[in-house]
Every structure is written in C-alpha cells, then in structure tokens.
Amino acid sequence: MKPAVDSREPPEITKPFEQAGWEVRALPVGDFEFYDSVGEVVLVERKTIRQLLTDMTSGQLQRQARQLVEATAFPILLVEGHWSLSDGYLSDGRHTWQQAWNQLQTLQDFGCRLQPTSNLNHTVARVFELEEYYAKEFHSSIARHPSGDVRLSILSHVYGIEKTKGKAVLDVFPNLIMVANASIEDLMQVPGIGSKLAQRIYQLWR
C-alpha cells in the first residue's frame, strides 16, 4: 500500500511527495493518505486558514470532517497559515477568533485531530513527520495498538515501560491475566524491571 497525495493539490505540494515515492491520484477523502504500522489508513485534510473560514460558513468543513471520521480511525485536519486579527476579526473580516476556535473545538469533539502548520513548506514537512509518527511499531497513545498487539499498548501506559521492557514482561508473562496476577517480587524477576517499575505495573491493575 503506497501513501498518496491528492492530485488536486498544487504542484508545490505534490512534487516533494512524488519524489519520495508517493502516488499522486484523486483521493475520495482527504488530501493525504498513508498507513500506520498495522495497515490502518490515516487521512489528512489540508486547509489554509482562509479556506477553513470560508468552509465554516458554507458547511463544507463540517461535511469533510464527517467524511474523515467515517473513513478512518485517524482523521486529521491540518490547518495551514498564520492567525491574524484586525479589529477583533480574523483575516476574512467576518469571523472572530472565538467563532473559529469554537468550530475547531467542535471538530475535535467530533473526532478530528488538529495539526497546525505555518506555511506550505511546513505542511509538507509535517505530513512526512506524521507518516513516520504513525508508522512506529510501538506507541503509547491510548488509541493505538502497536503492531496489532494490545498487550503492549496497555503496558505502555505504565510510566517507564517502552517497547523493549514491555516485550521483556510479556516474555515472562505471556498474557495480561498473568501480568495482572503477578506479585511485585515476580515482576522484579523480569530483566530490566526494578522495584519502582514493578510497583507501577502492579498498581496498573489495582
């Protein structure tokens, strides 16, 4: 599965991605499409601030956000540009910052993840960073299952447990029931797990 950039984006956007091996094609949803470590699609919708404000008024922003949320578990709205105020209004002269932020908060509550960028070059760099971020095998986000292994995802919520130590625990206690039933002394037998980490793992289930 190759990552893709929407062919309707300007050449300044499509060219660096095409050079990096991405496909350039018309995407049904979003402007960028790539995949996480277990093949789940990640979709990014790019909006300049001016376009965002226009689409807020027309209802297009809400429709696109709904499409993103329905199409992927990782819907991202990337907002590009600088917020500027004049006499209390944003650059379009019709919306206040409070109106814009209330709308963005609604989109967050709806399930969209917001990513701000300052300009087009920053957008290109940030999308590449996001692709790398979501491709990580191990991640502590509560919404991520690293390599499809929910055991690692749960253990990662213990402060100090990263991939290597999480796998070490699972080598000794292959399922979460065994981890939950282990005593602090048992957990300290795992290579790399000292008394403090053992106590944190023990407390996770209690």
PASEBA-1860 file (N, C-alpha, C; in nm, 3 decimals):
! residues 206
1> MKPAVDSR> 0.085/-0.120/0.000/0.000/0.000/0.000/0.088/0.124/0.000 ~ 0.082/0.196/-0.107/0.163/0.317/-0.118/0.088/0.436/-0.058 ~ 0.160/0.527/0.009/0.095/0.651/0.051/0.061/0.734/-0.071 ~ -0.034/0.823/-0.056/-0.081/0.900/-0.171/-0.111/1.043/-0.132 ~ -0.094/1.133/-0.228/-0.131/1.273/-0.213/-0.234/1.304/-0.321 ~ -0.331/1.386/-0.287/-0.439/1.416/-0.381/-0.386/1.495/-0.501 ~ -0.424/1.452/-0.620/-0.375/1.515/-0.743/-0.426/1.656/-0.761 ~ -0.527/1.697/-0.683/-0.580/1.833/-0.695/-0.504/1.933/-0.608
9> EPPEITKP> -0.408/1.883/-0.532/-0.322/1.973/-0.456/-0.226/2.044/-0.551 ~ -0.174/2.163/-0.514/-0.082/2.235/-0.603/0.050/2.161/-0.621 ~ 0.121/2.187/-0.732/0.248/2.118/-0.757/0.349/2.134/-0.644 ~ 0.346/2.249/-0.574/0.438/2.269/-0.464/0.417/2.164/-0.354 ~ 0.296/2.109/-0.349/0.264/2.004/-0.253/0.294/1.867/-0.312 ~ 0.245/1.840/-0.432/0.254/1.705/-0.488/0.397/1.664/-0.524 ~ 0.477/1.760/-0.571/0.610/1.725/-0.622/0.700/1.659/-0.518 ~ 0.716/1.717/-0.396/0.805/1.651/-0.299/0.757/1.513/-0.257
17> FEQAGWEV> 0.626/1.493/-0.256/0.574/1.361/-0.219/0.595/1.260/-0.331 ~ 0.575/1.306/-0.456/0.600/1.218/-0.570/0.747/1.178/-0.574 ~ 0.836/1.272/-0.544/0.979/1.242/-0.541/1.014/1.143/-0.431 ~ 0.933/1.143/-0.326/0.956/1.050/-0.215/0.890/0.914/-0.238 ~ 0.828/0.895/-0.355/0.770/0.765/-0.388/0.621/0.753/-0.361 ~ 0.556/0.863/-0.324/0.413/0.860/-0.302/0.340/0.859/-0.435 ~ 0.219/0.803/-0.436/0.132/0.812/-0.553/0.066/0.949/-0.556 ~ 0.041/0.998/-0.676/-0.037/1.121/-0.693/-0.164/1.082/-0.766
25> RALPVGDF> -0.277/1.086/-0.695/-0.405/1.046/-0.753/-0.518/1.117/-0.680 ~ -0.634/1.115/-0.742/-0.750/1.177/-0.680/-0.797/1.091/-0.563 ~ -0.798/1.150/-0.445/-0.842/1.077/-0.326/-0.989/1.106/-0.299 ~ -1.067/1.003/-0.266/-1.209/1.026/-0.237/-1.232/1.104/-0.108 ~ -1.140/1.090/-0.013/-1.149/1.160/0.115/-1.010/1.208/0.154 ~ -0.998/1.333/0.196/-0.871/1.387/0.244/-0.777/1.425/0.131 ~ -0.665/1.485/0.171/-0.563/1.528/0.076/-0.437/1.444/0.083 ~ -0.420/1.370/0.194/-0.305/1.281/0.210/-0.354/1.150/0.269
33> EFYDSVGE> -0.299/1.040/0.221/-0.338/0.908/0.269/-0.213/0.824/0.291 ~ -0.196/0.775/0.414/-0.086/0.684/0.443/-0.134/0.585/0.548 ~ -0.044/0.499/0.597/-0.087/0.387/0.680/-0.002/0.375/0.806 ~ -0.064/0.325/0.912/0.011/0.303/1.035/0.078/0.167/1.029 ~ 0.140/0.125/1.140/0.223/0.005/1.141/0.145/-0.124/1.118 ~ 0.013/-0.121/1.137/-0.067/-0.242/1.114/-0.160/-0.226/0.994 ~ -0.136/-0.123/0.913/-0.212/-0.109/0.788/-0.339/-0.027/0.797 ~ -0.364/0.037/0.912/-0.481/0.123/0.925/-0.455/0.253/0.849
41> VVLVERKT> -0.553/0.297/0.772/-0.536/0.418/0.693/-0.541/0.542/0.781 ~ -0.454/0.637/0.752/-0.453/0.768/0.817/-0.483/0.871/0.708 ~ -0.580/0.958/0.733/-0.621/1.057/0.634/-0.600/1.198/0.689 ~ -0.544/1.284/0.604/-0.519/1.423/0.642/-0.590/1.515/0.544 ~ -0.672/1.604/0.596/-0.736/1.708/0.516/-0.662/1.838/0.540 ~ -0.611/1.900/0.434/-0.536/2.026/0.445/-0.626/2.145/0.417 ~ -0.621/2.245/0.506/-0.697/2.368/0.487/-0.608/2.488/0.518 ~ -0.603/2.583/0.426/-0.545/2.711/0.465/-0.645/2.778/0.559
49> IRQLLTDM> -0.600/2.873/0.638/-0.690/2.940/0.731/-0.803/3.009/0.657 ~ -0.772/3.074/0.546/-0.876/3.143/0.470/-0.980/3.044/0.418 ~ -0.933/2.928/0.366/-1.027/2.827/0.317/-1.108/2.768/0.431 ~ -1.044/2.750/0.545/-1.114/2.699/0.662/-1.231/2.790/0.700 ~ -1.205/2.920/0.703/-1.309/3.016/0.740/-1.422/3.017/0.637 ~ -1.386/3.009/0.509/-1.488/3.003/0.403/-1.573/2.878/0.417 ~ -1.508/2.764/0.442/-1.580/2.637/0.450/-1.660/2.625/0.579 ~ -1.621/2.701/0.683/-1.702/2.706/0.804/-1.839/2.762/0.772
57> TSGQLQRQ> -1.842/2.867/0.692/-1.967/2.936/0.659/-2.054/2.852/0.567 ~ -1.992/2.786/0.470/-2.069/2.710/0.370/-2.117/2.575/0.421 ~ -2.054/2.526/0.528/-2.087/2.392/0.578/-1.998/2.284/0.520 ~ -1.910/2.321/0.426/-1.819/2.225/0.365/-1.723/2.165/0.467 ~ -1.678/2.246/0.561/-1.584/2.198/0.662/-1.646/2.085/0.744 ~ -1.770/2.103/0.785/-1.838/2.001/0.865/-1.860/1.873/0.784 ~ -1.894/1.887/0.657/-1.914/1.770/0.572/-1.784/1.692/0.553 ~ -1.676/1.763/0.529/-1.548/1.696/0.510/-1.500/1.630/0.639
65> ARQLVEAT> -1.523/1.696/0.751/-1.484/1.637/0.880/-1.562/1.509/0.904 ~ -1.689/1.509/0.871/-1.771/1.389/0.889/-1.720/1.275/0.801 ~ -1.682/1.308/0.677/-1.628/1.207/0.587/-1.498/1.148/0.641 ~ -1.413/1.234/0.695/-1.287/1.187/0.752/-1.311/1.090/0.867 ~ -1.398/1.128/0.958/-1.424/1.047/1.077/-1.485/0.913/1.039 ~ -1.569/0.913/0.935/-1.632/0.789/0.892/-1.534/0.699/0.817 ~ -1.430/0.758/0.757/-1.340/0.681/0.671/-1.219/0.622/0.742 ~ -1.183/0.677/0.859/-1.061/0.632/0.926/-1.070/0.650/1.077
73> AFPILLVE> -0.991/0.570/1.147/-0.979/0.588/1.292/-0.884/0.701/1.326 ~ -0.811/0.749/1.225/-0.712/0.855/1.245/-0.741/0.972/1.150 ~ -0.847/1.050/1.176/-0.880/1.164/1.091/-0.807/1.290/1.137 ~ -0.732/1.351/1.047/-0.650/1.466/1.084/-0.688/1.586/1.000 ~ -0.715/1.698/1.065/-0.738/1.825/0.997/-0.614/1.911/1.017 ~ -0.545/1.940/0.908/-0.424/2.021/0.912/-0.460/2.163/0.870 ~ -0.434/2.259/0.958/-0.470/2.399/0.933/-0.342/2.477/0.908 ~ -0.331/2.534/0.789/-0.207/2.597/0.743/-0.218/2.749/0.740
81> GHWSLSDG> -0.120/2.816/0.798/-0.115/2.962/0.791/-0.101/3.027/0.927 ~ -0.107/3.159/0.926/-0.094/3.238/1.049/-0.228/3.303/1.081 ~ -0.267/3.292/1.207/-0.390/3.356/1.252/-0.360/3.504/1.278 ~ -0.432/3.592/1.210/-0.411/3.735/1.232/-0.544/3.802/1.260 ~ -0.541/3.896/1.353/-0.662/3.967/1.393/-0.653/4.114/1.354 ~ -0.767/4.169/1.314/-0.778/4.311/1.285/-0.912/4.360/1.338 ~ -0.908/4.450/1.435/-1.030/4.499/1.498/-1.115/4.384/1.552 ~ -1.047/4.281/1.604/-1.119/4.171/1.666/-1.163/4.062/1.569
89> YLSDGRHT> -1.135/4.080/1.440/-1.178/3.982/1.340/-1.057/3.916/1.275 ~ -1.077/3.794/1.226/-0.972/3.722/1.155/-0.957/3.776/1.014 ~ -0.865/3.715/0.937/-0.826/3.772/0.809/-0.940/3.785/0.708 ~ -1.047/3.707/0.724/-1.157/3.720/0.628/-1.250/3.837/0.663 ~ -1.229/3.897/0.780/-1.309/4.012/0.820/-1.449/3.980/0.867 ~ -1.483/3.851/0.874/-1.619/3.812/0.912/-1.627/3.727/1.038 ~ -1.517/3.661/1.073/-1.519/3.569/1.186/-1.424/3.618/1.296 ~ -1.469/3.602/1.419/-1.383/3.630/1.534/-1.304/3.505/1.566
97> WQQAWNQL> -1.196/3.524/1.643/-1.118/3.408/1.687/-1.204/3.313/1.768 ~ -1.293/3.367/1.851/-1.379/3.281/1.933/-1.468/3.192/1.847 ~ -1.523/3.248/1.739/-1.606/3.167/1.649/-1.524/3.056/1.584 ~ -1.404/3.091/1.539/-1.319/2.992/1.473/-1.279/2.883/1.571 ~ -1.238/2.924/1.692/-1.193/2.824/1.788/-1.308/2.735/1.834 ~ -1.427/2.793/1.852/-1.542/2.711/1.888/-1.569/2.605/1.782 ~ -1.553/2.643/1.655/-1.573/2.547/1.547/-1.466/2.438/1.550 ~ -1.341/2.478/1.572/-1.233/2.379/1.579/-1.252/2.286/1.699
105> QTLQDFGC> -1.300/2.341/1.810/-1.326/2.257/1.926/-1.436/2.156/1.897 ~ -1.539/2.199/1.824/-1.647/2.109/1.784/-1.592/1.995/1.698 ~ -1.502/2.028/1.606/-1.444/1.926/1.519/-1.358/1.829/1.600 ~ -1.288/1.881/1.701/-1.211/1.793/1.789/-1.305/1.699/1.864 ~ -1.413/1.752/1.918/-1.509/1.670/1.990/-1.571/1.566/1.898 ~ -1.582/1.602/1.771/-1.639/1.512/1.671/-1.544/1.397/1.639 ~ -1.415/1.418/1.664/-1.317/1.311/1.643/-1.197/1.348/1.559 ~ -1.194/1.470/1.503/-1.081/1.512/1.421/-0.962/1.551/1.508
113> RLQPTSNL> -0.843/1.521/1.461/-0.721/1.560/1.529/-0.663/1.680/1.456 ~ -0.634/1.785/1.528/-0.587/1.909/1.465/-0.435/1.915/1.459 ~ -0.384/1.963/1.346/-0.241/1.982/1.327/-0.220/2.120/1.266 ~ -0.159/2.214/1.336/-0.133/2.347/1.280/0.003/2.351/1.208 ~ 0.008/2.420/1.094/0.135/2.447/1.027/0.137/2.594/0.988 ~ 0.256/2.647/0.968/0.270/2.790/0.943/0.265/2.827/0.796 ~ 0.308/2.737/0.708/0.309/2.766/0.565/0.314/2.636/0.487 ~ 0.319/2.647/0.354/0.313/2.530/0.268/0.432/2.437/0.292
121> NHTVARVF> 0.551/2.493/0.303/0.669/2.409/0.327/0.660/2.337/0.460 ~ 0.607/2.406/0.559/0.588/2.343/0.690/0.487/2.229/0.679 ~ 0.384/2.248/0.597/0.284/2.143/0.575/0.348/2.018/0.519 ~ 0.430/2.035/0.415/0.498/1.920/0.354/0.582/1.846/0.458 ~ 0.661/1.922/0.533/0.747/1.862/0.635/0.664/1.790/0.741 ~ 0.553/1.853/0.782/0.472/1.794/0.889/0.404/1.666/0.845 ~ 0.358/1.660/0.721/0.293/1.538/0.674/0.393/1.422/0.670 ~ 0.516/1.451/0.627/0.619/1.347/0.631/0.644/1.302/0.776
129> ELEEYYAK> 0.645/1.398/0.870/0.664/1.364/1.011/0.548/1.279/1.063 ~ 0.427/1.312/1.022/0.311/1.235/1.066/0.315/1.092/1.012 ~ 0.359/1.079/0.886/0.371/0.944/0.830/0.468/0.861/0.914 ~ 0.581/0.919/0.950/0.680/0.849/1.032/0.625/0.819/1.171 ~ 0.552/0.915/1.226/0.494/0.900/1.360/0.397/0.783/1.367 ~ 0.308/0.775/1.270/0.207/0.669/1.273/0.263/0.534/1.231 ~ 0.378/0.532/1.165/0.438/0.406/1.122/0.517/0.338/1.233 ~ 0.533/0.405/1.347/0.610/0.345/1.457/0.543/0.215/1.502
137> EFHSSIAR> 0.628/0.117/1.530/0.577/-0.012/1.574/0.516/-0.002/1.714 ~ 0.574/0.083/1.796/0.529/0.095/1.935/0.489/0.237/1.963 ~ 0.374/0.255/2.024/0.327/0.389/2.054/0.241/0.386/2.178 ~ 0.256/0.488/2.262/0.185/0.488/2.391/0.047/0.550/2.386 ~ 0.006/0.602/2.271/-0.127/0.663/2.262/-0.235/0.560/2.292 ~ -0.335/0.600/2.367/-0.441/0.507/2.408/-0.521/0.457/2.289 ~ -0.517/0.531/2.177/-0.594/0.492/2.059/-0.513/0.405/1.963 ~ -0.389/0.371/1.999/-0.303/0.296/1.909/-0.274/0.157/1.963
145> HPSGDVRL> -0.273/0.059/1.877/-0.232/-0.076/1.913/-0.103/-0.105/1.837 ~ 0.013/-0.095/1.901/0.138/-0.115/1.830/0.149/-0.254/1.772 ~ 0.172/-0.261/1.640/0.185/-0.388/1.569/0.067/-0.481/1.596 ~ -0.048/-0.424/1.623/-0.166/-0.506/1.648/-0.165/-0.572/1.784 ~ -0.067/-0.542/1.870/-0.053/-0.610/1.999/-0.110/-0.522/2.110 ~ -0.232/-0.549/2.149/-0.298/-0.468/2.250/-0.229/-0.483/2.386 ~ -0.158/-0.594/2.407/-0.087/-0.613/2.535/0.019/-0.505/2.553 ~ 0.096/-0.479/2.447/0.197/-0.374/2.454/0.134/-0.237/2.472
153> SILSHVYG> 0.020/-0.217/2.404/-0.050/-0.089/2.414/-0.089/-0.061/2.559 ~ -0.141/-0.162/2.627/-0.184/-0.144/2.766/-0.063/-0.125/2.859 ~ 0.039/-0.205/2.841/0.158/-0.192/2.926/0.227/-0.058/2.907 ~ 0.214/0.001/2.789/0.281/0.128/2.761/0.226/0.241/2.846 ~ 0.111/0.221/2.910/0.055/0.325/2.995/0.123/0.330/3.132 ~ 0.212/0.236/3.156/0.293/0.240/3.277/0.414/0.329/3.249 ~ 0.429/0.435/3.326/0.542/0.527/3.306/0.674/0.451/3.319 ~ 0.756/0.461/3.214/0.886/0.394/3.215/0.889/0.265/3.136
161> IEKTKGKA> 0.773/0.219/3.090/0.768/0.096/3.010/0.765/0.134/2.862 ~ 0.878/0.110/2.794/0.880/0.128/2.649/0.883/-0.010/2.584 ~ 0.904/-0.013/2.452/0.887/-0.138/2.377/0.973/-0.252/2.432 ~ 1.100/-0.225/2.456/1.190/-0.333/2.498/1.147/-0.393/2.632 ~ 1.115/-0.306/2.728/1.075/-0.356/2.860/0.936/-0.421/2.855 ~ 0.848/-0.365/2.772/0.716/-0.426/2.757/0.725/-0.567/2.702 ~ 0.813/-0.586/2.603/0.830/-0.720/2.546/0.896/-0.813/2.646 ~ 0.988/-0.758/2.728/1.053/-0.841/2.831/0.951/-0.894/2.931
169> VLDVFPNL> 0.856/-0.807/2.970/0.749/-0.851/3.061/0.667/-0.962/2.998 ~ 0.633/-0.944/2.871/0.549/-1.043/2.802/0.623/-1.172/2.772 ~ 0.756/-1.167/2.768/0.832/-1.290/2.752/0.818/-1.380/2.875 ~ 0.804/-1.315/2.992/0.791/-1.391/3.117/0.644/-1.419/3.148 ~ 0.557/-1.321/3.122/0.414/-1.335/3.148/0.339/-1.313/3.015 ~ 0.314/-1.419/2.939/0.267/-1.406/2.801/0.129/-1.342/2.783 ~ 0.046/-1.338/2.886/-0.083/-1.272/2.869/-0.108/-1.176/2.985 ~ -0.205/-1.086/2.965/-0.227/-0.979/3.063/-0.284/-1.030/3.194
177> IMVANASI> -0.353/-1.143/3.191/-0.403/-1.201/3.316/-0.285/-1.242/3.404 ~ -0.184/-1.302/3.341/-0.065/-1.341/3.418/0.008/-1.219/3.471 ~ 0.016/-1.112/3.389/0.080/-0.989/3.436/0.003/-0.933/3.555 ~ -0.129/-0.928/3.544/-0.213/-0.871/3.650/-0.204/-0.950/3.780 ~ -0.183/-1.081/3.768/-0.178/-1.166/3.887/-0.039/-1.176/3.946 ~ 0.060/-1.121/3.877/0.199/-1.131/3.927/0.219/-1.039/4.047 ~ 0.299/-1.084/4.140/0.334/-1.001/4.256/0.447/-0.907/4.216 ~ 0.474/-0.809/4.302/0.584/-0.718/4.277/0.715/-0.795/4.268
185> EDLMQVPG> 0.731/-0.892/4.356/0.853/-0.973/4.356/0.866/-1.052/4.226 ~ 0.754/-1.106/4.176/0.756/-1.180/4.049/0.798/-1.088/3.935 ~ 0.740/-0.968/3.933/0.769/-0.874/3.825/0.915/-0.831/3.826 ~ 0.974/-0.827/3.945/1.115/-0.786/3.955/1.210/-0.891/3.898 ~ 1.159/-1.009/3.868/1.242/-1.113/3.807/1.260/-1.089/3.657 ~ 1.179/-0.998/3.601/1.190/-0.966/3.458/1.315/-0.881/3.436 ~ 1.400/-0.916/3.340/1.519/-0.835/3.313/1.483/-0.689/3.283 ~ 1.547/-0.598/3.354/1.524/-0.456/3.331/1.413/-0.396/3.414
193> IGSKLAQR> 1.342/-0.477/3.492/1.231/-0.428/3.574/1.276/-0.423/3.720 ~ 1.296/-0.301/3.769/1.334/-0.283/3.909/1.213/-0.268/3.998 ~ 1.236/-0.234/4.123/1.126/-0.230/4.220/1.023/-0.123/4.186 ~ 1.068/-0.004/4.141/0.973/0.103/4.110/0.884/0.067/3.992 ~ 0.945/0.013/3.884/0.865/-0.026/3.769/0.772/-0.141/3.804 ~ 0.822/-0.234/3.884/0.738/-0.346/3.925/0.616/-0.296/4.003 ~ 0.636/-0.198/4.090/0.525/-0.141/4.167/0.425/-0.072/4.075 ~ 0.475/-0.001/3.974/0.385/0.068/3.880/0.302/-0.032/3.800
201> IYQLWR> 0.367/-0.139/3.753/0.293/-0.242/3.679/0.188/-0.305/3.770 ~ 0.227/-0.334/3.891/0.136/-0.397/3.988/0.015/-0.308/4.014 ~ 0.040/-0.177/4.028/-0.068/-0.083/4.058/-0.160/-0.059/3.938 ~ -0.110/-0.085/3.817/-0.192/-0.062/3.698/-0.326/-0.136/3.705 ~ -0.324/-0.253/3.765/-0.446/-0.336/3.770/-0.526/-0.313/3.898 ~ -0.479/-0.222/3.983/-0.545/-0.207/4.114/-0.583/-0.064/4.140
END
